[in-house]
């Protein structure tokens, strides 16, 4: 259930800090959110796909760790990205 390269490049271009930035927390959170949305749609139609459900839980926990790190280091960026991506955060 990987993202196609065009969509991935579009997300990277939108959230990157610089020209060659692909590893910043903002980019990684945005990419994980896109994959989570795709997997959620997949699991709504395929209710018995337990291996994909496990992968979804892993992605959500990974995104949660990135959000925790971003909140600790740059709170303003954390607020903007959670608003933009419509992520509920504590």
Gaussian input, Z-matrix of N, CA and C with variables (Angstrom, degrees):
# hf/3-21g

backbone

0 1
 N
 C     1     B1
 C     2     B2     1     A1
 N     3     B3     2     A2     1     D1
 C     4     B4     3     A3     2     D2
 C     5     B5     4     A4     3     D3
 N     6     B6     5     A5     4     D4
 C     7     B7     6     A6     5     D5
 C     8     B8     7     A7     6     D6
 N     9     B9     8     A8     7     D7
 C    10    B10     9     A9     8     D8
 C    11    B11    10    A10     9     D9
 N    12    B12    11    A11    10    D10
 C    13    B13    12    A12    11    D11
 C    14    B14    13    A13    12    D12
 N    15    B15    14    A14    13    D13
 C    16    B16    15    A15    14    D14
 C    17    B17    16    A16    15    D15
 N    18    B18    17    A17    16    D16
 C    19    B19    18    A18    17    D17
 C    20    B20    19    A19    18    D18
 N    21    B21    20    A20    19    D19
 C    22    B22    21    A21    20    D20
 C    23    B23    22    A22    21    D21
 N    24    B24    23    A23    22    D22
 C    25    B25    24    A24    23    D23
 C    26    B26    25    A25    24    D24
 N    27    B27    26    A26    25    D25
 C    28    B28    27    A27    26    D26
 C    29    B29    28    A28    27    D27
 N    30    B30    29    A29    28    D28
 C    31    B31    30    A30    29    D29
 C    32    B32    31    A31    30    D30
 N    33    B33    32    A32    31    D31
 C    34    B34    33    A33    32    D32
 C    35    B35    34    A34    33    D33
 N    36    B36    35    A35    34    D34
 C    37    B37    36    A36    35    D35
 C    38    B38    37    A37    36    D36
 N    39    B39    38    A38    37    D37
 C    40    B40    39    A39    38    D38
 C    41    B41    40    A40    39    D39
 N    42    B42    41    A41    40    D40
 C    43    B43    42    A42    41    D41
 C    44    B44    43    A43    42    D42
 N    45    B45    44    A44    43    D43
 C    46    B46    45    A45    44    D44
 C    47    B47    46    A46    45    D45
 N    48    B48    47    A47    46    D46
 C    49    B49    48    A48    47    D47
 C    50    B50    49    A49    48    D48
 N    51    B51    50    A50    49    D49
 C    52    B52    51    A51    50    D50
 C    53    B53    52    A52    51    D51
 N    54    B54    53    A53    52    D52
 C    55    B55    54    A54    53    D53
 C    56    B56    55    A55    54    D54
 N    57    B57    56    A56    55    D55
 C    58    B58    57    A57    56    D56
 C    59    B59    58    A58    57    D57
 N    60    B60    59    A59    58    D58
 C    61    B61    60    A60    59    D59
 C    62    B62    61    A61    60    D60
 N    63    B63    62    A62    61    D61
 C    64    B64    63    A63    62    D62
 C    65    B65    64    A64    63    D63
 N    66    B66    65    A65    64    D64
 C    67    B67    66    A66    65    D65
 C    68    B68    67    A67    66    D66
 N    69    B69    68    A68    67    D67
 C    70    B70    69    A69    68    D68
 C    71    B71    70    A70    69    D69
 N    72    B72    71    A71    70    D70
 C    73    B73    72    A72    71    D71
 C    74    B74    73    A73    72    D72
 N    75    B75    74    A74    73    D73
 C    76    B76    75    A75    74    D74
 C    77    B77    76    A76    75    D75
 N    78    B78    77    A77    76    D76
 C    79    B79    78    A78    77    D77
 C    80    B80    79    A79    78    D78
 N    81    B81    80    A80    79    D79
 C    82    B82    81    A81    80    D80
 C    83    B83    82    A82    81    D81
 N    84    B84    83    A83    82    D82
 C    85    B85    84    A84    83    D83
 C    86    B86    85    A85    84    D84
 N    87    B87    86    A86    85    D85
 C    88    B88    87    A87    86    D86
 C    89    B89    88    A88    87    D87
 N    90    B90    89    A89    88    D88
 C    91    B91    90    A90    89    D89
 C    92    B92    91    A91    90    D90
 N    93    B93    92    A92    91    D91
 C    94    B94    93    A93    92    D92
 C    95    B95    94    A94    93    D93
 N    96    B96    95    A95    94    D94
 C    97    B97    96    A96    95    D95
 C    98    B98    97    A97    96    D96
 N    99    B99    98    A98    97    D97
 C   100   B100    99    A99    98    D98
 C   101   B101   100   A100    99    D99
 N   102   B102   101   A101   100   D100
 C   103   B103   102   A102   101   D101
 C   104   B104   103   A103   102   D102
 N   105   B105   104   A104   103   D103
 C   106   B106   105   A105   104   D104
 C   107   B107   106   A106   105   D105
 N   108   B108   107   A107   106   D106
 C   109   B109   108   A108   107   D107
 C   110   B110   109   A109   108   D108
 N   111   B111   110   A110   109   D109
 C   112   B112   111   A111   110   D110
 C   113   B113   112   A112   111   D111
 N   114   B114   113   A113   112   D112
 C   115   B115   114   A114   113   D113
 C   116   B116   115   A115   114   D114
 N   117   B117   116   A116   115   D115
 C   118   B118   117   A117   116   D116
 C   119   B119   118   A118   117   D117
 N   120   B120   119   A119   118   D118
 C   121   B121   120   A120   119   D119
 C   122   B122   121   A121   120   D120
 N   123   B123   122   A122   121   D121
 C   124   B124   123   A123   122   D122
 C   125   B125   124   A124   123   D123
 N   126   B126   125   A125   124   D124
 C   127   B127   126   A126   125   D125
 C   128   B128   127   A127   126   D126
 N   129   B129   128   A128   127   D127
 C   130   B130   129   A129   128   D128
 C   131   B131   130   A130   129   D129
 N   132   B132   131   A131   130   D130
 C   133   B133   132   A132   131   D131
 C   134   B134   133   A133   132   D132
 N   135   B135   134   A134   133   D133
 C   136   B136   135   A135   134   D134
 C   137   B137   136   A136   135   D135
 N   138   B138   137   A137   136   D136
 C   139   B139   138   A138   137   D137
 C   140   B140   139   A139   138   D138
 N   141   B141   140   A140   139   D139
 C   142   B142   141   A141   140   D140
 C   143   B143   142   A142   141   D141
 N   144   B144   143   A143   142   D142
 C   145   B145   144   A144   143   D143
 C   146   B146   145   A145   144   D144
 N   147   B147   146   A146   145   D145
 C   148   B148   147   A147   146   D146
 C   149   B149   148   A148   147   D147
 N   150   B150   149   A149   148   D148
 C   151   B151   150   A150   149   D149
 C   152   B152   151   A151   150   D150
 N   153   B153   152   A152   151   D151
 C   154   B154   153   A153   152   D152
 C   155   B155   154   A154   153   D153
 N   156   B156   155   A155   154   D154
 C   157   B157   156   A156   155   D155
 C   158   B158   157   A157   156   D156
 N   159   B159   158   A158   157   D157
 C   160   B160   159   A159   158   D158
 C   161   B161   160   A160   159   D159
 N   162   B162   161   A161   160   D160
 C   163   B163   162   A162   161   D161
 C   164   B164   163   A163   162   D162
 N   165   B165   164   A164   163   D163
 C   166   B166   165   A165   164   D164
 C   167   B167   166   A166   165   D165
 N   168   B168   167   A167   166   D166
 C   169   B169   168   A168   167   D167
 C   170   B170   169   A169   168   D168
 N   171   B171   170   A170   169   D169
 C   172   B172   171   A171   170   D170
 C   173   B173   172   A172   171   D171
 N   174   B174   173   A173   172   D172
 C   175   B175   174   A174   173   D173
 C   176   B176   175   A175   174   D174
 N   177   B177   176   A176   175   D175
 C   178   B178   177   A177   176   D176
 C   179   B179   178   A178   177   D177
 N   180   B180   179   A179   178   D178
 C   181   B181   180   A180   179   D179
 C   182   B182   181   A181   180   D180
 N   183   B183   182   A182   181   D181
 C   184   B184   183   A183   182   D182
 C   185   B185   184   A184   183   D183
 N   186   B186   185   A185   184   D184
 C   187   B187   186   A186   185   D185
 C   188   B188   187   A187   186   D186
 N   189   B189   188   A188   187   D187
 C   190   B190   189   A189   188   D188
 C   191   B191   190   A190   189   D189
 N   192   B192   191   A191   190   D190
 C   193   B193   192   A192   191   D191
 C   194   B194   193   A193   192   D192
 N   195   B195   194   A194   193   D193
 C   196   B196   195   A195   194   D194
 C   197   B197   196   A196   195   D195
 N   198   B198   197   A197   196   D196
 C   199   B199   198   A198   197   D197
 C   200   B200   199   A199   198   D198
 N   201   B201   200   A200   199   D199
 C   202   B202   201   A201   200   D200
 C   203   B203   202   A202   201   D201
 N   204   B204   203   A203   202   D202
 C   205   B205   204   A204   203   D203
 C   206   B206   205   A205   204   D204
 N   207   B207   206   A206   205   D205
 C   208   B208   207   A207   206   D206
 C   209   B209   208   A208   207   D207
 N   210   B210   209   A209   208   D208
 C   211   B211   210   A210   209   D209
 C   212   B212   211   A211   210   D210
 N   213   B213   212   A212   211   D211
 C   214   B214   213   A213   212   D212
 C   215   B215   214   A214   213   D213
 N   216   B216   215   A215   214   D214
 C   217   B217   216   A216   215   D215
 C   218   B218   217   A217   216   D216
 N   219   B219   218   A218   217   D217
 C   220   B220   219   A219   218   D218
 C   221   B221   220   A220   219   D219
 N   222   B222   221   A221   220   D220
 C   223   B223   222   A222   221   D221
 C   224   B224   223   A223   222   D222
 N   225   B225   224   A224   223   D223
 C   226   B226   225   A225   224   D224
 C   227   B227   226   A226   225   D225
 N   228   B228   227   A227   226   D226
 C   229   B229   228   A228   227   D227
 C   230   B230   229   A229   228   D228
 N   231   B231   230   A230   229   D229
 C   232   B232   231   A231   230   D230
 C   233   B233   232   A232   231   D231
 N   234   B234   233   A233   232   D232
 C   235   B235   234   A234   233   D233
 C   236   B236   235   A235   234   D234
 N   237   B237   236   A236   235   D235
 C   238   B238   237   A237   236   D236
 C   239   B239   238   A238   237   D237
 N   240   B240   239   A239   238   D238
 C   241   B241   240   A240   239   D239
 C   242   B242   241   A241   240   D240
 N   243   B243   242   A242   241   D241
 C   244   B244   243   A243   242   D242
 C   245   B245   244   A244   243   D243
 N   246   B246   245   A245   244   D244
 C   247   B247   246   A246   245   D245
 C   248   B248   247   A247   246   D246
 N   249   B249   248   A248   247   D247
 C   250   B250   249   A249   248   D248
 C   251   B251   250   A250   249   D249
 N   252   B252   251   A251   250   D250
 C   253   B253   252   A252   251   D251
 C   254   B254   253   A253   252   D252
 N   255   B255   254   A254   253   D253
 C   256   B256   255   A255   254   D254
 C   257   B257   256   A256   255   D255
 N   258   B258   257   A257   256   D256
 C   259   B259   258   A258   257   D257
 C   260   B260   259   A259   258   D258
 N   261   B261   260   A260   259   D259
 C   262   B262   261   A261   260   D260
 C   263   B263   262   A262   261   D261
 N   264   B264   263   A263   262   D262
 C   265   B265   264   A264   263   D263
 C   266   B266   265   A265   264   D264
 N   267   B267   266   A266   265   D265
 C   268   B268   267   A267   266   D266
 C   269   B269   268   A268   267   D267

   B1=1.4355
   B2=1.5255
   B3=1.2936
   B4=1.4620
   B5=1.5253
   B6=1.3156
   B7=1.4624
   B8=1.5171
   B9=1.3242
   B10=1.4579
   B11=1.5309
   B12=1.3145
   B13=1.4704
   B14=1.5278
   B15=1.3152
   B16=1.4661
   B17=1.5299
   B18=1.3284
   B19=1.4633
   B20=1.5255
   B21=1.3172
   B22=1.4611
   B23=1.5257
   B24=1.3253
   B25=1.4687
   B26=1.5241
   B27=1.3228
   B28=1.4600
   B29=1.5334
   B30=1.3229
   B31=1.4662
   B32=1.5156
   B33=1.3236
   B34=1.4655
   B35=1.5220
   B36=1.3275
   B37=1.4650
   B38=1.5252
   B39=1.3175
   B40=1.4663
   B41=1.5250
   B42=1.3243
   B43=1.4589
   B44=1.5252
   B45=1.3196
   B46=1.4635
   B47=1.5208
   B48=1.3189
   B49=1.4659
   B50=1.5271
   B51=1.3165
   B52=1.4594
   B53=1.5107
   B54=1.3290
   B55=1.4625
   B56=1.5280
   B57=1.3254
   B58=1.4640
   B59=1.5209
   B60=1.3118
   B61=1.4520
   B62=1.5255
   B63=1.3348
   B64=1.4584
   B65=1.5208
   B66=1.3213
   B67=1.4559
   B68=1.5076
   B69=1.3119
   B70=1.4640
   B71=1.5298
   B72=1.3188
   B73=1.4669
   B74=1.5276
   B75=1.3327
   B76=1.4607
   B77=1.5274
   B78=1.3160
   B79=1.4632
   B80=1.5227
   B81=1.3257
   B82=1.4617
   B83=1.5238
   B84=1.3305
   B85=1.4638
   B86=1.5278
   B87=1.3276
   B88=1.4634
   B89=1.5307
   B90=1.3343
   B91=1.4663
   B92=1.5308
   B93=1.3300
   B94=1.4600
   B95=1.5250
   B96=1.3258
   B97=1.4604
   B98=1.5217
   B99=1.3222
   B100=1.4706
   B101=1.5257
   B102=1.3385
   B103=1.4657
   B104=1.5211
   B105=1.3339
   B106=1.4594
   B107=1.5244
   B108=1.3248
   B109=1.4710
   B110=1.5224
   B111=1.3342
   B112=1.4669
   B113=1.5211
   B114=1.3370
   B115=1.4621
   B116=1.5220
   B117=1.3181
   B118=1.4605
   B119=1.5189
   B120=1.3278
   B121=1.4725
   B122=1.5309
   B123=1.3234
   B124=1.4592
   B125=1.5256
   B126=1.3294
   B127=1.4605
   B128=1.5247
   B129=1.3243
   B130=1.4538
   B131=1.5296
   B132=1.3303
   B133=1.4674
   B134=1.5283
   B135=1.3254
   B136=1.4658
   B137=1.5278
   B138=1.2878
   B139=1.4603
   B140=1.5351
   B141=1.3113
   B142=1.4643
   B143=1.5238
   B144=1.3126
   B145=1.4643
   B146=1.5309
   B147=1.3269
   B148=1.4572
   B149=1.5221
   B150=1.3055
   B151=1.4613
   B152=1.5285
   B153=1.3131
   B154=1.4641
   B155=1.5222
   B156=1.3124
   B157=1.4664
   B158=1.5295
   B159=1.3287
   B160=1.4555
   B161=1.5283
   B162=1.3297
   B163=1.4615
   B164=1.5082
   B165=1.3307
   B166=1.4607
   B167=1.5271
   B168=1.3144
   B169=1.4590
   B170=1.5283
   B171=1.3226
   B172=1.4678
   B173=1.5184
   B174=1.3360
   B175=1.4623
   B176=1.5244
   B177=1.3227
   B178=1.4612
   B179=1.5235
   B180=1.3209
   B181=1.4581
   B182=1.5282
   B183=1.3219
   B184=1.4646
   B185=1.5271
   B186=1.3415
   B187=1.4626
   B188=1.5224
   B189=1.3244
   B190=1.4630
   B191=1.5284
   B192=1.3254
   B193=1.4661
   B194=1.5202
   B195=1.3346
   B196=1.4613
   B197=1.5276
   B198=1.3286
   B199=1.4560
   B200=1.5232
   B201=1.3133
   B202=1.4664
   B203=1.5277
   B204=1.3345
   B205=1.4608
   B206=1.5243
   B207=1.3190
   B208=1.4580
   B209=1.5249
   B210=1.3131
   B211=1.4690
   B212=1.5250
   B213=1.3308
   B214=1.4624
   B215=1.5276
   B216=1.3322
   B217=1.4611
   B218=1.5194
   B219=1.3389
   B220=1.4684
   B221=1.5234
   B222=1.3310
   B223=1.4642
   B224=1.5282
   B225=1.3188
   B226=1.4666
   B227=1.5252
   B228=1.3230
   B229=1.4664
   B230=1.5244
   B231=1.3332
   B232=1.4683
   B233=1.5259
   B234=1.3329
   B235=1.4662
   B236=1.5163
   B237=1.3275
   B238=1.4661
   B239=1.5269
   B240=1.3205
   B241=1.4731
   B242=1.5306
   B243=1.3313
   B244=1.4601
   B245=1.5282
   B246=1.3159
   B247=1.4680
   B248=1.5217
   B249=1.3330
   B250=1.4665
   B251=1.5286
   B252=1.3212
   B253=1.4681
   B254=1.5237
   B255=1.3360
   B256=1.4613
   B257=1.5291
   B258=1.3239
   B259=1.4637
   B260=1.5170
   B261=1.3186
   B262=1.4616
   B263=1.5187
   B264=1.3171
   B265=1.4607
   B266=1.5145
   B267=1.2998
   B268=1.4632
   B269=1.5015
   A1=111.04
   A2=117.69
   A3=120.84
   A4=110.44
   A5=115.16
   A6=120.47
   A7=109.74
   A8=117.33
   A9=118.73
   A10=108.71
   A11=115.55
   A12=120.37
   A13=112.85
   A14=118.43
   A15=120.43
   A16=110.93
   A17=116.10
   A18=120.27
   A19=110.42
   A20=116.21
   A21=121.31
   A22=110.57
   A23=117.08
   A24=120.89
   A25=111.38
   A26=116.83
   A27=121.14
   A28=110.84
   A29=116.96
   A30=121.19
   A31=110.83
   A32=116.96
   A33=121.09
   A34=110.45
   A35=117.34
   A36=120.72
   A37=111.71
   A38=116.49
   A39=120.34
   A40=112.17
   A41=118.20
   A42=121.77
   A43=114.77
   A44=118.69
   A45=121.26
   A46=111.27
   A47=115.45
   A48=121.28
   A49=110.72
   A50=116.00
   A51=121.30
   A52=110.16
   A53=114.96
   A54=119.96
   A55=113.08
   A56=117.02
   A57=120.79
   A58=112.81
   A59=117.95
   A60=122.11
   A61=110.39
   A62=115.93
   A63=119.77
   A64=111.27
   A65=118.00
   A66=120.64
   A67=115.03
   A68=118.37
   A69=118.77
   A70=109.38
   A71=117.15
   A72=119.62
   A73=113.04
   A74=117.63
   A75=120.40
   A76=110.99
   A77=116.26
   A78=121.26
   A79=109.88
   A80=116.32
   A81=119.22
   A82=111.58
   A83=117.68
   A84=120.87
   A85=109.91
   A86=117.22
   A87=120.79
   A88=111.33
   A89=117.11
   A90=120.41
   A91=111.12
   A92=116.41
   A93=119.40
   A94=111.12
   A95=117.25
   A96=120.67
   A97=111.04
   A98=117.27
   A99=120.46
   A100=110.82
   A101=116.72
   A102=120.01
   A103=111.37
   A104=117.02
   A105=121.49
   A106=110.11
   A107=116.77
   A108=119.90
   A109=111.13
   A110=116.63
   A111=120.06
   A112=111.44
   A113=116.38
   A114=119.72
   A115=111.82
   A116=116.86
   A117=119.94
   A118=110.58
   A119=116.75
   A120=120.13
   A121=111.00
   A122=116.53
   A123=121.11
   A124=110.90
   A125=116.15
   A126=119.53
   A127=112.93
   A128=117.80
   A129=119.36
   A130=111.26
   A131=116.37
   A132=119.13
   A133=111.98
   A134=117.19
   A135=121.95
   A136=109.32
   A137=116.50
   A138=121.53
   A139=113.60
   A140=118.09
   A141=120.21
   A142=113.60
   A143=117.75
   A144=121.96
   A145=109.12
   A146=115.42
   A147=120.17
   A148=112.91
   A149=118.67
   A150=119.78
   A151=110.66
   A152=117.15
   A153=119.50
   A154=110.91
   A155=116.90
   A156=120.74
   A157=110.05
   A158=116.75
   A159=120.92
   A160=110.56
   A161=116.48
   A162=120.63
   A163=111.83
   A164=116.73
   A165=121.19
   A166=110.83
   A167=116.81
   A168=120.39
   A169=111.36
   A170=116.64
   A171=120.15
   A172=110.92
   A173=116.90
   A174=120.56
   A175=111.40
   A176=116.84
   A177=120.77
   A178=110.12
   A179=117.55
   A180=119.42
   A181=111.49
   A182=116.95
   A183=120.27
   A184=110.41
   A185=116.56
   A186=120.16
   A187=110.91
   A188=116.07
   A189=120.45
   A190=111.01
   A191=117.05
   A192=120.38
   A193=111.17
   A194=117.25
   A195=120.01
   A196=111.38
   A197=116.75
   A198=120.35
   A199=111.20
   A200=116.41
   A201=120.69
   A202=110.54
   A203=116.36
   A204=120.74
   A205=111.10
   A206=117.26
   A207=121.40
   A208=110.81
   A209=116.60
   A210=120.17
   A211=110.59
   A212=115.48
   A213=120.42
   A214=111.97
   A215=117.47
   A216=120.61
   A217=113.98
   A218=118.21
   A219=121.01
   A220=109.32
   A221=115.76
   A222=120.88
   A223=112.29
   A224=117.89
   A225=120.46
   A226=110.70
   A227=117.01
   A228=121.45
   A229=110.51
   A230=115.70
   A231=121.17
   A232=110.64
   A233=116.58
   A234=120.27
   A235=111.87
   A236=116.88
   A237=119.34
   A238=111.86
   A239=117.17
   A240=119.13
   A241=110.95
   A242=118.34
   A243=118.98
   A244=110.95
   A245=116.71
   A246=119.95
   A247=110.74
   A248=116.12
   A249=121.08
   A250=112.07
   A251=115.95
   A252=120.51
   A253=112.85
   A254=116.03
   A255=122.22
   A256=111.91
   A257=114.94
   A258=121.87
   A259=107.47
   A260=116.00
   A261=119.57
   A262=107.94
   A263=116.19
   A264=120.45
   A265=109.22
   A266=115.28
   A267=119.94
   A268=110.98
   D1=42.12
   D2=-179.00
   D3=-78.69
   D4=156.38
   D5=177.33
   D6=-74.67
   D7=147.39
   D8=174.74
   D9=-73.73
   D10=155.47
   D11=-170.56
   D12=-64.80
   D13=-31.71
   D14=179.74
   D15=-66.01
   D16=-44.81
   D17=179.39
   D18=-67.15
   D19=-39.44
   D20=179.44
   D21=-63.20
   D22=-45.08
   D23=178.98
   D24=-64.45
   D25=-35.67
   D26=178.11
   D27=-64.68
   D28=-43.68
   D29=178.42
   D30=-65.33
   D31=-42.94
   D32=179.23
   D33=-61.88
   D34=-43.49
   D35=-179.94
   D36=-64.08
   D37=-34.69
   D38=-177.40
   D39=-72.64
   D40=-40.64
   D41=-172.09
   D42=-104.64
   D43=-2.31
   D44=-177.08
   D45=-69.41
   D46=146.23
   D47=177.00
   D48=-78.35
   D49=-37.31
   D50=-179.21
   D51=-133.40
   D52=-167.30
   D53=-175.92
   D54=-69.35
   D55=-44.88
   D56=-176.19
   D57=-105.19
   D58=25.12
   D59=-175.95
   D60=-86.51
   D61=116.68
   D62=174.81
   D63=-127.52
   D64=-5.27
   D65=-173.02
   D66=-112.76
   D67=2.07
   D68=-179.31
   D69=-68.00
   D70=154.53
   D71=-178.08
   D72=-57.96
   D73=-34.43
   D74=-179.22
   D75=-62.95
   D76=-44.72
   D77=-179.85
   D78=-65.20
   D79=-45.01
   D80=-177.61
   D81=-66.28
   D82=-37.84
   D83=177.31
   D84=-64.27
   D85=-42.23
   D86=-179.89
   D87=-65.12
   D88=-41.70
   D89=178.59
   D90=-65.69
   D91=-43.11
   D92=178.65
   D93=-64.04
   D94=-37.93
   D95=179.22
   D96=-63.96
   D97=-40.23
   D98=177.98
   D99=-63.79
   D100=-42.51
   D101=178.64
   D102=-66.69
   D103=-37.46
   D104=178.87
   D105=-63.89
   D106=-41.66
   D107=179.16
   D108=-63.96
   D109=-41.57
   D110=178.27
   D111=-63.39
   D112=-44.78
   D113=-179.65
   D114=-66.91
   D115=-34.63
   D116=177.89
   D117=-63.86
   D118=-43.77
   D119=177.02
   D120=-62.60
   D121=-41.06
   D122=179.26
   D123=-62.53
   D124=-42.34
   D125=-176.65
   D126=-74.11
   D127=-20.35
   D128=175.87
   D129=-70.64
   D130=-30.14
   D131=177.98
   D132=-91.15
   D133=-30.64
   D134=-178.74
   D135=-114.04
   D136=80.60
   D137=-171.94
   D138=-67.50
   D139=-23.54
   D140=-175.71
   D141=-97.79
   D142=11.38
   D143=179.66
   D144=-84.31
   D145=84.06
   D146=-173.62
   D147=-74.79
   D148=-28.20
   D149=179.23
   D150=-69.49
   D151=-36.93
   D152=175.76
   D153=-69.72
   D154=-33.51
   D155=177.37
   D156=-63.53
   D157=-40.81
   D158=177.74
   D159=-64.28
   D160=-41.64
   D161=176.68
   D162=-62.50
   D163=-37.86
   D164=177.83
   D165=-63.16
   D166=-43.38
   D167=179.01
   D168=-62.97
   D169=-37.82
   D170=177.60
   D171=-65.54
   D172=-41.69
   D173=178.93
   D174=-64.33
   D175=-40.76
   D176=-179.70
   D177=-64.39
   D178=-41.56
   D179=-179.77
   D180=-69.45
   D181=-34.76
   D182=176.86
   D183=-65.85
   D184=-43.03
   D185=177.60
   D186=-63.72
   D187=-36.98
   D188=178.53
   D189=-61.95
   D190=-40.60
   D191=178.22
   D192=-66.13
   D193=-40.67
   D194=176.59
   D195=-63.04
   D196=-41.21
   D197=179.07
   D198=-64.98
   D199=-39.01
   D200=178.04
   D201=-62.81
   D202=-43.10
   D203=178.03
   D204=-63.85
   D205=-45.17
   D206=-178.58
   D207=-65.26
   D208=-38.11
   D209=178.57
   D210=-63.26
   D211=-38.09
   D212=-178.68
   D213=-71.84
   D214=-35.90
   D215=-174.41
   D216=-92.81
   D217=-40.32
   D218=-176.24
   D219=-143.93
   D220=90.64
   D221=-172.57
   D222=-66.62
   D223=-35.80
   D224=179.84
   D225=-64.74
   D226=-42.87
   D227=177.97
   D228=-65.29
   D229=-37.57
   D230=177.01
   D231=-59.81
   D232=-47.33
   D233=179.73
   D234=-62.76
   D235=-42.35
   D236=-177.74
   D237=-67.24
   D238=-41.03
   D239=-176.92
   D240=-72.96
   D241=-35.25
   D242=177.91
   D243=-68.52
   D244=-33.96
   D245=176.74
   D246=-69.22
   D247=-45.08
   D248=-177.60
   D249=-63.78
   D250=-42.98
   D251=-176.31
   D252=-91.25
   D253=0.03
   D254=-179.99
   D255=55.88
   D256=52.50
   D257=178.56
   D258=-104.52
   D259=130.61
   D260=174.17
   D261=-79.28
   D262=132.33
   D263=179.25
   D264=-136.31
   D265=148.37
   D266=179.08
   D267=-74.27

